[in-house]
Amino acid sequence: MHSSRSFPPTSDSLLARLRNGAPQDNWREFFKCYAPPIFRAARQHGLSADDADDIVQQVMTAICSHISDFRYDRDRGRFRNWVRRIADRQIANLYRRRRPNACDPSLLDARECDVPTADELWDQQWELQDLHYCLEQIENDVSPRQMEAFRLYALEGRSAKETAEAVGMTVGSIYVTRNFVLNLLRCRIDALKRQEEDR
């Protein structure tokens, strides 16, 4: 299973290193960034954890084989869009192999009740990965106690009182910490979006 890891924007320099036969460390960095959202998207398409792992491996193999063909073109979309197209193709192929007459790639966009479309699903995965990346960056800007308070109160949904007792702060300090970290998080996410838009 792939845990959420930091997700810095894929820099032109990393793509260039990957295209030029990068050392293994660069591929490891790339894998840590892209494997979690691919895995989660595959799971949300109804695949088992083992099948989702297989999809991740297939996508990484395809990217490795075709990275030299990728050229950034603002009109064609971001690198993430290319990764998504490869992943969607692998997921559709898996369903097609299992049910040859039952899979139409357009089914990835079919809406049933509250099931998100493929676009919504991928947007959620990219946003979640960006959120994890920004939270990791914020850990350098706040104390471990503040980060733990934010995690317990804002992310895990514990009460302010319970959180205050767990970290040795006042209830008022929990509210202040939550607001402070949320503001930092908004700033980080806005900066990340601006950085991506400039590419």
Order of alpha helices (4+ residues) and beta strands (2+ residues): alpha-alpha-alpha-alpha-alpha-alpha-alpha-alpha
